Amino acid sequence: MSWGRWYFAAQAAGGAAWWIAVSTVPAVRTATLGSLHPFLVALADVPLFVVASALAAAGARAAAVVTTVWTAAVMAALAVWATVTTEAGVGVLVMIGATVGSVLALCLVLLGRIPTEWIASGPLRFRTADPDGGARRHGLATVAQIVVFWGLFLGVLPLVIAFAEHRWRLHPPLPGPVVTASVVLGAVALVLASALGIASAAAMSSQGAGTPLPSAMPNRLVVAGPYRSVRNPMALAGITQGVAVGLLLSSWMVVVYALAGSIVWNCIVRPLEEADLEHRFGDDFRRYAGRVRCWVPRWPIPASAPVDAVSPPRR
């Protein structure tokens, strides 16, 4: 039996156990459903979540689709309910996890794999920037990307998550000194990580004749600036920035959001990006990857490490 079917089997068992707990333990019912009537919810959820998951585990592909769609719909509806009423916050978290698991399991059931290459398709498809665009144009594009991406991923989304954490009553009360220490640490980490991110973007734009965006990637392999000591300084900066924003907001959910993003980037985006770099730059990239580590900076910089942008991509 495939991993996808094993997941649906576990989901069916977990769903059945949860409904038994809802029926017998008031605290579980309150935390996950709030004031929603459990019988009315069970009328739809038991056949569409528990039974459909069991059928998916048995090999029914249609059931896998049904339970995945239902799980996502329940997650969205429960999030709205929790936001309006401040009830059932724990239930929202459970359903977010179940939705992510169901989607991944559905891919395994229908396709036999998780199609990670879809991430690098459409507007995010790996393409090199116009080599004749000029340093000024690449620099302005890089600045625009920083403003948009930092504004969205370090501003808007963390504020929404922190709001949900408070609204769903998932924010634990923290002593004043703990909050103060969290804010100070977050501010220092945010400044340092932002400086690293800006330095990395500047090196990519000035040395690589491109931008950090996948659809306008550098034309030359950049191994200058922060790239001399670590292969992924921008990703390292972004993850640290996300955690720092979580500390500034004293939000554990924002910290988890940042760490989850790091897992997605490392497991899905990074392999695709490095495969593209190896395809375009060949031995230059392989030598660079052999000398400079992916995540942990090397100090001092190895004497044998390359120091400048190297050859243009192979066509």
C-alpha distance (Angstrom), angle and dihedral (degrees) to the residues before:
residue distance angle dihedral
M1 . . .
S2 3.81 . .
W3 3.78 124.9 .
G4 3.79 89.1 -108.7
R5 3.77 92.7 57.4
W6 3.79 90.7 45.1
Y7 3.78 88.8 54.9
F8 3.80 92.5 51.6
A9 3.81 89.4 49.1
A10 3.80 89.7 53.6
Q11 3.80 90.3 45.9
A12 3.80 91.7 52.2
A13 3.81 91.1 50.6
G14 3.80 91.6 44.8
G15 3.78 92.0 48.5
A16 3.79 92.0 50.3
A17 3.80 91.2 48.2
W18 3.80 90.5 48.9
W19 3.79 92.8 52.6
I20 3.80 90.6 49.9
A21 3.82 88.7 51.3
V22 3.81 91.3 47.6
S23 3.80 89.3 53.4
T24 3.79 95.8 47.1
V25 3.82 108.5 27.1
P26 3.83 115.8 57.9
A27 3.81 92.7 -163.7
V28 3.81 91.3 58.9
R29 3.79 91.5 47.9
T30 3.81 92.2 50.4
A31 3.80 95.2 45.4
T32 3.79 95.8 48.2
L33 3.81 105.4 29.0
G34 3.78 105.4 19.2
S35 3.80 109.9 -165.1
L36 3.80 94.3 -18.4
H37 3.79 111.5 125.0
P38 3.83 105.8 -108.5
F39 3.80 94.5 -151.2
L40 3.81 93.5 56.3
V41 3.81 91.8 47.0
A42 3.81 91.7 46.6
L43 3.81 92.0 54.8
A44 3.80 89.0 70.6
D45 3.79 102.9 21.7
V46 3.79 99.4 54.4
P47 3.83 95.5 56.6
L48 3.81 96.7 34.4
F49 3.81 98.6 40.6
V50 3.80 110.4 21.5
V51 3.80 101.1 30.1
A52 3.80 95.0 35.4
S53 3.83 90.2 50.5
A54 3.80 89.6 51.7
L55 3.80 90.9 49.9
A56 3.81 89.9 48.4
A57 3.80 88.8 52.7
A58 3.79 88.1 52.7
G59 3.80 90.2 56.0
A60 3.83 104.6 -92.5
R61 3.80 104.0 141.4
A62 3.80 93.9 -170.4
A63 3.79 89.0 56.7
A64 3.81 89.6 52.7
V65 3.79 89.4 55.7
V66 3.81 92.7 46.3
T67 3.79 95.5 49.8
T68 3.82 92.5 45.4
V69 3.81 93.0 51.5
W70 3.80 90.9 45.2
T71 3.80 92.7 48.7
A72 3.81 91.7 51.9
A73 3.82 91.3 46.9
V74 3.81 92.2 50.3
M75 3.80 90.9 47.9
A76 3.81 91.7 52.9
A77 3.82 93.9 44.2
L78 3.79 93.0 46.6
A79 3.82 90.8 49.1
V80 3.81 89.8 54.7
W81 3.81 90.8 46.4
A82 3.80 92.5 49.6
T83 3.80 92.0 47.5
V84 3.80 93.0 50.7
T85 3.81 98.0 41.1
T86 3.88 103.1 23.6
E87 3.84 86.7 -127.7
A88 3.82 133.6 121.8
G89 3.80 97.3 22.1
V90 3.79 92.1 150.2
G91 3.78 88.8 52.8
V92 3.81 90.4 56.1
L93 3.80 91.6 53.9
V94 3.79 91.1 49.0
M95 3.79 91.6 50.3
I96 3.81 92.8 47.1
G97 3.79 88.6 56.4
A98 3.80 91.6 45.0
T99 3.81 91.4 50.1
V100 3.80 93.7 51.6
G101 3.80 90.8 46.6
S102 3.81 93.0 47.1
V103 3.80 93.4 50.2
L104 3.80 92.3 50.3
A105 3.80 91.7 45.0
L106 3.80 91.0 48.7
C107 3.80 89.7 55.1
L108 3.79 89.9 52.1
V109 3.81 92.0 48.5
L110 3.80 96.5 46.2
L111 3.81 101.5 32.3
G112 3.79 104.1 19.5
R113 3.81 89.7 -125.1
I114 3.78 143.3 43.6
P115 3.83 106.8 -96.2
T116 3.79 97.4 -135.7
E117 3.80 90.9 162.7
W118 3.82 88.5 74.1
I119 3.79 88.0 75.9
A120 3.80 90.2 64.7
S121 3.79 94.6 50.5
G122 3.78 136.0 93.3
P123 3.82 112.9 11.6
L124 3.83 90.7 -4.8
R125 3.81 94.9 53.7
F126 3.80 112.4 132.5
R127 3.80 108.9 -100.3
T128 3.78 132.7 152.8
A129 3.78 120.7 -116.5
D130 3.79 121.7 -107.9
P131 3.83 102.1 -80.1
D132 3.81 89.4 -149.5
G133 3.78 93.6 54.0
G134 3.78 93.7 100.4
A135 3.79 131.5 -130.8
R136 3.81 93.1 -86.6
R137 3.79 93.3 54.3
H138 3.81 93.1 46.1
G139 3.80 90.4 47.3
L140 3.80 93.3 51.3
A141 3.81 91.0 47.0
T142 3.80 90.0 51.2
V143 3.81 91.9 50.6
A144 3.81 90.5 49.6
Q145 3.80 91.0 50.3
I146 3.80 91.6 50.2
V147 3.79 91.9 50.9
V148 3.81 93.6 48.3
F149 3.80 98.7 41.6
W150 3.78 96.6 40.8
G151 3.78 90.5 45.2
L152 3.79 91.6 52.2
F153 3.81 103.9 35.9
L154 3.81 98.7 32.0
G155 3.77 98.7 31.4
V156 3.77 119.6 24.6
L157 3.81 100.8 30.4
P158 3.84 96.5 45.1
L159 3.82 90.6 49.0
V160 3.81 90.5 50.8
I161 3.81 91.0 47.8
A162 3.81 92.8 47.4
F163 3.80 89.9 48.7
A164 3.80 90.5 51.4
E165 3.80 90.9 48.1
H166 3.80 90.8 56.7
R167 3.80 95.3 38.0
W168 3.80 92.6 50.0
R169 3.80 90.4 48.3
L170 3.78 93.0 -118.6
H171 3.80 95.7 124.0
P172 3.81 110.2 103.0
P173 3.82 117.7 -141.4
L174 3.81 109.2 -103.3
P175 3.81 128.5 -160.7
G176 3.80 115.4 -108.9
P177 3.84 95.3 -112.1
V178 3.79 90.6 52.0
V179 3.80 91.3 52.2
T180 3.80 91.4 47.9
A181 3.81 93.1 49.4
S182 3.81 90.1 47.2
V183 3.80 92.2 52.4
V184 3.81 94.0 46.9
L185 3.81 93.3 47.2
G186 3.80 90.9 45.5
A187 3.81 92.6 50.7
V188 3.81 93.3 50.3
A189 3.82 92.5 45.8
L190 3.82 91.7 47.0
V191 3.81 93.1 52.6
L192 3.80 93.9 47.4
A193 3.81 94.3 43.9
S194 3.81 91.8 46.7
A195 3.79 90.3 51.9
L196 3.80 89.3 52.0
G197 3.79 91.0 48.5
I198 3.81 93.2 49.9
A199 3.81 92.4 46.7
S200 3.82 90.4 49.6
A201 3.80 92.8 48.4
A202 3.80 91.1 47.7
A203 3.80 91.5 51.3
M204 3.79 91.4 49.0
S205 3.79 92.8 48.8
S206 3.81 98.6 42.7
Q207 3.80 99.5 36.2
G208 3.78 101.3 31.5
A209 3.82 103.2 41.7
G210 3.78 92.1 -128.5
T211 3.78 144.9 65.6
P212 3.83 136.6 -96.3
L213 3.82 90.6 -106.1
P214 3.84 113.7 105.1
S215 3.80 90.9 -132.5
A216 3.82 91.4 56.8
M217 3.80 104.4 32.2
P218 3.82 124.2 170.7
N219 3.78 118.6 -82.7
R220 3.81 91.8 -141.3
L221 3.79 130.2 49.5
V222 3.80 105.4 -104.1
V223 3.79 115.6 -141.7
A224 3.81 98.0 151.8
G225 3.80 130.8 102.8
P226 3.82 113.3 6.1
Y227 3.80 89.5 -4.6
R228 3.80 88.1 72.4
S229 3.80 91.0 72.1
V230 3.83 105.1 28.4
R231 3.81 132.3 21.1
N232 3.80 97.9 -138.7
P233 3.81 108.2 36.9
M234 3.80 94.2 147.8
A235 3.79 92.7 53.0
L236 3.79 90.4 44.9
A237 3.79 89.6 50.5
G238 3.80 92.8 47.2
I239 3.79 94.4 50.8
T240 3.80 91.5 47.3
Q241 3.80 90.2 47.8
G242 3.80 90.6 52.7
V243 3.80 92.6 50.7
A244 3.82 89.7 45.4
V245 3.80 91.3 53.5
G246 3.81 88.5 50.5
L247 3.80 89.4 53.3
L248 3.81 91.2 47.6
L249 3.80 89.8 52.7
S250 3.83 92.3 39.4
S251 3.79 85.7 -128.8
W252 3.79 120.2 147.6
M253 3.81 90.0 -170.6
V254 3.81 91.6 59.0
V255 3.81 89.8 49.9
V256 3.83 89.3 51.4
Y257 3.82 89.2 47.3
A258 3.82 90.0 55.1
L259 3.79 93.7 46.5
A260 3.81 91.7 46.7
G261 3.79 88.1 52.5
S262 3.79 89.5 53.4
I263 3.80 90.6 54.2
V264 3.80 91.8 49.9
W265 3.80 91.5 47.7
N266 3.80 94.9 46.6
C267 3.80 97.1 43.5
I268 3.81 100.7 36.6
V269 3.80 114.6 14.7
R270 3.81 100.4 36.7
P271 3.84 96.7 55.3
L272 3.81 90.2 50.2
E273 3.78 92.5 47.1
E274 3.80 94.3 47.1
A275 3.80 91.5 47.2
D276 3.79 88.4 53.8
L277 3.82 91.8 47.9
E278 3.80 91.6 49.4
H279 3.79 90.4 48.8
R280 3.81 92.7 50.2
F281 3.80 101.3 37.4
G282 3.79 103.0 26.4
D283 3.80 115.3 -177.6
D284 3.81 92.6 8.7
F285 3.78 91.0 64.0
R286 3.79 94.3 39.9
R287 3.81 90.9 54.3
Y288 3.78 90.9 46.2
A289 3.82 92.7 49.1
G290 3.79 89.7 49.3
R291 3.81 91.9 55.6
V292 3.81 103.7 36.7
R293 3.80 123.1 52.9
C294 3.79 123.9 -126.8
W295 3.80 102.1 -125.9
V296 3.79 111.8 -1.2
P297 3.83 113.9 72.1
R298 3.77 117.6 -131.0
W299 3.79 115.8 -131.4
P300 2.91 122.0 -140.1
I301 3.77 97.5 28.3
P302 3.83 110.2 -111.2
A303 3.77 112.1 -103.9
S304 3.80 90.2 -131.3
A305 3.80 93.4 55.2
P306 3.81 116.3 112.1
V307 3.78 113.7 -105.0
D308 3.79 107.9 -162.8
A309 3.78 141.5 37.2
V310 3.77 108.2 -75.5
S311 3.77 139.0 -156.1
P312 3.81 123.8 -20.6
P313 3.81 118.3 -104.7
R314 3.76 120.3 -79.2
R315 3.77 112.4 -108.7
